[in-house]
Amino acid sequence: MIVYLNGDYMDSNKAMISPLDRGFIFGDGIYDVTPSYDGRMVGFKLHLDRMKKGLHDIGIMNPFTDDQWYEIALNLSKKNGGKNLGIYFHVSRGNESSRFHGFNSKTSPTVFGMVIEIDPHPAIPNRKIKKGLRVITSEDLRWKRCNIKSTALLGNVLHFQESFSLKKDETIMYNSNNELTEASCSNVFIVKKGIVSTPILDHQILPGISRAMTIESLRSEGSIEVLERIVTMEEVHNADEVWITNSSKHIAPVVEIDNKPVGDGFVGEIWEKSMNIYEDSKYDF
């Protein structure tokens, strides 16, 4: 794999950073991943805007212009075959040559980029052949700034491991009020009587790009109602359909929660219709 590190492209085996880099010592940084198919990126501006906001929110200088970020992303795709790839950017606060909690705002950030292989997307989503996901639920035990896409992902990792250890696909989480927050690496939607609902964005929830694209594409098309509101776990368990969204799966249907079927236990009609709408507009963002 060819990666990018602080201005240079190189084989991943040759990429090295200092062990005193704050990204290594503290997980002090921001990351983002943009899906790309045959060199054509999905929602790049939205991903870049979120990354820039995250850098601003934690006080890391954005080292590049939008055009420079775009050029690096395209180069990473081309140098790695340009097929079905996630373009991963990781910006840490950098190396201050010591381990100290306080940071110097003038430190030069460490910028790393690589690619992640992702699955191709079917041209025509079909619920009869789409494999649904099996998930579990768990109380959300992460920090209170989940709206920041931090590289410090231990909480998410541990929640994902809960499902992975049980050979399930994802962990859906809820807060102390038994309200849906999100999943360990996804946003969550429910469908009831044809209406799609997802939690309101706040500090508990990452503003997912696929989440935003799903909402915008459905609202623009107009045939499916979408609500952003508080969603209880009782509603999740009684939903006709449940979906998770992220940049590698886009919109993925869930057919089992805590070993019980979602709805009739099959991938739903609203998912199929919504996924077709999403696919028709995914390159417009």
Protein Blocks (a to p, Z undefined) as FASTA:
>chain_A
ZZdeehiacdfklgccdfkbmklmnopacddddddeehiaghklmmmmmmmmmmmmnopa
cfbdfklmmmmmmmmmmmnoopacdddddddebjehiacfbacfkbccdddddddddddd
dfbdcfklmccddddddddfbdfklmbccfblmlmmmmmmmmmmnopabdcdddfkopaf
bdfkbccdddeehiacdddddfkbccdfklmmmmmmmmmnopaccddddddfklmmmpfb
dcdddfklopacdfbeghiaehjhpacfklmmmmmmmmmmmmmZZ
